[in-house]
Amino acid sequence: MRDHFENKYIDLINDDIYENYFTPVLDDVFAYYKPKYVCDIGCGNGVFTSSIKHKFDCKLFGVDGNKYALKQASKLDFDNLSLVKDFSIDSLPFNDGTFDLVICKDVLEHLVDPVHLVNEIHRITSNNGIFLFHVPNHFPIWGRVKFLFTNNIDTFNYFPESERYNFPHIRFFNMNSVKKLLGNSGFIMKKNLSHHFAKPRIIHRFIPSVVKKLLAKFSTDNFSEGITLIFEKRL
């Protein structure tokens, strides 16, 4: 991750730990899988995954590159928190095959070398364990339309105070690139949960929810604001 992801962005993440936009994704995952050892890579202040401990019987570990974020996460219900200074070059501080669920949400788009982190995640995931992957999709159809007229890569106004030269997202993904990246590391895609981020904002009010979800599953690149997938580790 950027060595010094600014603390102001950490402070902006003040969602309810029990009910935020990522809660339905986790509920979906735990409806199918019952992991005992869970690791959140890039846990930040812990808001998005700390509720796992209150809902499910598991051990929860968190890793981040920001000391300030980890200090905030330590106030929540993690079993262990670790500092990894640079996800692009440093090893994760766990033995091979430690976790049967690894979560990596909104991290890889910040990395100079996302391949290194994905390989490390594969290493610490148990055989047949699962990897919950999420990155933003800047350029669905309505994002591309906005970019066409504004020439602004921040199509969903994630970082309105940033310029192109210091924009926190430095990698941009689509479904094909994600499958190649994770497939090369030994992961096999199992489920597409990107329908949780089906938000075509231009005509949002005129499309029934069930239709939006079907579109997001059919063509995630075009109809979802996030690429959210479950992969399984195979040796």
C-alpha positions as CSV (number, residue, x, y, z in Angstrom):
1,M,0.0,0.0,0.0
2,R,1.1,3.6,-0.3
3,D,3.7,3.8,2.4
4,H,1.9,6.7,4.0
5,F,-1.8,6.5,3.2
6,E,-3.0,9.7,4.8
7,N,-4.7,9.5,8.2
8,K,-7.4,11.8,7.1
9,Y,-8.8,9.1,4.8
10,I,-8.7,6.7,7.8
11,D,-10.8,9.1,9.8
12,L,-13.4,9.4,7.0
13,I,-14.2,5.7,7.5
14,N,-16.6,6.0,10.4
15,D,-19.3,3.6,9.3
16,D,-21.3,1.5,11.7
17,I,-19.3,-1.6,12.3
18,Y,-22.5,-3.7,12.4
19,E,-24.2,-2.3,9.3
20,N,-22.2,-0.8,6.5
21,Y,-22.0,-1.3,2.7
22,F,-19.7,-4.3,3.1
23,T,-21.9,-6.1,5.6
24,P,-24.2,-7.8,3.0
25,V,-21.1,-9.2,1.3
26,L,-19.8,-10.7,4.5
27,D,-23.2,-12.1,5.3
28,D,-23.3,-13.8,1.8
29,V,-19.8,-15.3,2.4
30,F,-20.6,-16.7,5.8
31,A,-23.9,-18.1,4.5
32,Y,-21.8,-20.5,2.4
33,Y,-18.5,-20.8,4.3
34,K,-17.7,-21.4,8.0
35,P,-14.1,-20.4,8.4
36,K,-12.3,-20.7,11.7
37,Y,-9.3,-18.4,11.0
38,V,-10.0,-15.2,9.1
39,C,-7.4,-12.5,8.0
40,D,-8.3,-9.0,6.8
41,I,-5.4,-7.7,4.7
42,G,-5.6,-3.9,4.7
43,C,-8.0,-3.9,7.6
44,G,-7.6,-0.1,8.1
45,N,-9.4,1.0,11.2
46,G,-11.3,-2.3,11.4
47,V,-14.8,-1.0,10.7
48,F,-15.6,-3.3,7.8
49,T,-14.7,-6.7,9.3
50,S,-14.6,-6.4,13.1
51,S,-18.3,-7.4,13.3
52,I,-17.4,-10.9,12.1
53,K,-16.4,-11.7,15.6
54,H,-19.8,-10.8,17.0
55,K,-21.6,-12.9,14.4
56,F,-19.5,-16.0,13.8
57,D,-17.3,-18.3,15.8
58,C,-13.8,-17.6,14.4
59,K,-10.5,-16.0,15.1
60,L,-10.0,-12.6,13.4
61,F,-6.6,-11.2,12.4
62,G,-5.9,-7.8,10.8
63,V,-3.0,-6.5,8.8
64,D,-2.3,-2.9,7.7
65,G,0.5,-0.6,6.6
66,N,-0.8,2.4,8.6
67,K,0.1,2.5,12.3
68,Y,-2.7,5.0,13.0
69,A,-5.3,2.8,11.4
70,L,-4.1,-0.2,13.5
71,K,-4.4,1.9,16.6
72,Q,-8.0,2.5,15.8
73,A,-8.6,-1.1,14.9
74,S,-7.1,-2.2,18.3
75,K,-10.2,-0.7,19.9
76,L,-12.4,-3.3,18.1
77,D,-12.7,-7.0,18.4
78,F,-9.6,-8.4,16.6
79,D,-7.7,-11.3,18.0
80,N,-4.4,-10.1,16.5
81,L,-3.2,-7.0,14.5
82,S,0.1,-6.8,12.6
83,L,1.9,-4.0,10.8
84,V,3.3,-4.7,7.3
85,K,5.0,-1.5,6.0
86,D,4.8,-2.2,2.3
87,F,2.4,-4.8,0.8
88,S,4.3,-4.6,-2.5
89,I,7.5,-6.0,-1.2
90,D,7.1,-7.3,2.4
91,S,6.1,-10.8,3.4
92,L,2.9,-11.3,5.5
93,P,3.8,-12.3,9.1
94,F,2.1,-15.7,9.0
95,N,2.9,-19.3,8.3
96,D,1.9,-21.1,5.1
97,G,-1.8,-22.2,5.0
98,T,-2.7,-20.3,8.2
99,F,-6.1,-19.0,7.1
100,D,-9.2,-20.6,5.6
101,L,-10.6,-17.1,4.7
102,V,-8.5,-14.1,3.6
103,I,-10.3,-10.8,2.9
104,C,-8.6,-8.1,0.8
105,K,-10.9,-5.1,0.3
106,D,-9.9,-1.9,-1.4
107,V,-6.2,-2.6,-1.3
108,L,-4.8,-3.8,-4.6
109,E,-5.7,-0.6,-6.4
110,H,-3.1,1.2,-4.2
111,L,-0.2,-1.1,-4.8
112,V,2.9,-0.7,-7.1
113,D,3.1,-4.5,-7.2
114,P,-0.2,-6.2,-6.5
115,V,1.2,-9.5,-7.8
116,H,3.4,-9.8,-4.7
117,L,0.5,-9.4,-2.3
118,V,-1.7,-11.9,-4.2
119,N,1.1,-14.4,-4.1
120,E,1.5,-13.8,-0.3
121,I,-2.2,-14.2,0.2
122,H,-2.1,-17.5,-1.7
123,R,0.7,-18.6,0.5
124,I,-1.1,-18.0,3.8
125,T,-4.4,-19.4,2.6
126,S,-5.1,-23.0,3.4
127,N,-5.6,-25.5,0.6
128,N,-9.3,-25.2,-0.5
129,G,-9.5,-22.0,1.6
130,I,-11.1,-19.0,0.2
131,F,-10.1,-15.5,-0.8
132,L,-12.7,-12.7,-0.7
133,F,-11.4,-10.1,-3.2
134,H,-12.8,-6.6,-3.7
135,V,-11.6,-3.6,-5.8
136,P,-13.5,-0.6,-7.1
137,N,-14.5,-0.5,-10.7
138,H,-14.0,3.0,-11.9
139,F,-15.3,2.5,-15.4
140,P,-18.6,0.8,-15.7
141,I,-20.9,2.3,-18.4
142,W,-21.9,5.3,-16.4
143,G,-18.3,5.8,-15.2
144,R,-17.1,5.8,-18.8
145,V,-19.8,8.3,-19.8
146,K,-18.7,10.6,-16.9
147,F,-15.1,10.3,-17.9
148,L,-15.9,11.1,-21.5
149,F,-17.4,14.5,-20.5
150,T,-15.2,15.4,-17.5
151,N,-11.8,13.7,-18.3
152,N,-11.7,12.8,-14.5
153,I,-10.4,9.4,-13.5
154,D,-12.2,9.8,-10.1
155,T,-15.5,8.8,-11.7
156,F,-17.2,8.2,-8.4
157,N,-15.7,11.1,-6.4
158,Y,-13.8,8.9,-4.0
159,F,-11.0,11.4,-3.4
160,P,-12.3,14.9,-4.4
161,E,-9.3,16.7,-2.9
162,S,-6.7,14.7,-4.9
163,E,-5.1,15.5,-8.2
164,R,-3.9,13.0,-10.8
165,Y,-0.4,13.3,-9.6
166,N,-1.3,12.2,-6.0
167,F,-4.5,10.1,-6.7
168,P,-4.5,7.2,-4.2
169,H,-5.6,4.6,-6.7
170,I,-2.8,3.7,-9.1
171,R,-4.2,0.4,-10.5
172,F,-7.4,0.0,-12.4
173,F,-9.0,-3.5,-12.8
174,N,-11.7,-5.2,-14.8
175,M,-12.9,-8.8,-14.6
176,N,-10.5,-10.2,-17.1
177,S,-7.5,-8.7,-15.4
178,V,-8.6,-9.9,-12.0
179,K,-9.1,-13.5,-13.2
180,K,-5.6,-13.4,-14.8
181,L,-3.9,-12.0,-11.7
182,L,-5.5,-14.4,-9.3
183,G,-5.4,-17.4,-11.7
184,N,-1.7,-16.9,-12.2
185,S,-1.2,-17.2,-8.4
186,G,-3.2,-20.4,-8.1
187,F,-6.8,-19.2,-7.3
188,I,-9.9,-20.4,-9.0
189,M,-13.0,-18.2,-9.1
190,K,-16.0,-19.6,-7.3
191,K,-18.6,-16.9,-6.9
192,N,-19.3,-13.4,-8.2
193,L,-20.7,-11.1,-5.5
194,S,-20.4,-7.8,-7.5
195,H,-24.2,-7.5,-7.6
196,H,-23.9,-5.9,-4.2
197,F,-22.4,-2.8,-5.9
198,A,-24.9,-2.6,-8.8
199,K,-25.6,1.1,-8.8
200,P,-26.1,2.6,-12.2
201,R,-26.5,6.1,-10.8
202,I,-27.7,7.9,-14.0
203,I,-30.9,5.8,-14.2
204,H,-30.7,4.2,-10.7
205,R,-34.3,5.0,-9.7
206,F,-35.8,3.5,-12.9
207,I,-34.2,0.0,-12.7
208,P,-35.7,-2.6,-10.3
209,S,-33.1,-4.0,-7.9
210,V,-33.4,-7.5,-9.2
211,V,-32.6,-6.3,-12.7
212,K,-29.6,-4.4,-11.5
213,K,-28.2,-7.5,-9.7
214,L,-28.7,-9.6,-12.8
215,L,-26.9,-7.1,-15.0
216,A,-24.0,-6.8,-12.5
217,K,-23.6,-10.6,-12.6
218,F,-23.9,-10.8,-16.3
219,S,-21.5,-8.0,-17.0
220,T,-19.7,-6.8,-13.9
221,D,-17.4,-4.5,-16.0
222,N,-20.4,-2.6,-17.3
223,F,-22.9,-2.6,-14.5
224,S,-21.1,-2.8,-11.1
225,E,-19.3,-0.1,-9.2
226,G,-17.1,-2.8,-7.5
227,I,-15.6,-6.1,-8.5
228,T,-16.3,-8.5,-5.6
229,L,-15.4,-12.1,-6.1
230,I,-14.8,-15.3,-4.1
231,F,-11.8,-17.4,-5.1
232,E,-10.6,-20.8,-3.9
233,K,-7.0,-21.9,-3.4
234,R,-6.0,-25.0,-5.3
235,L,-2.5,-26.5,-5.1
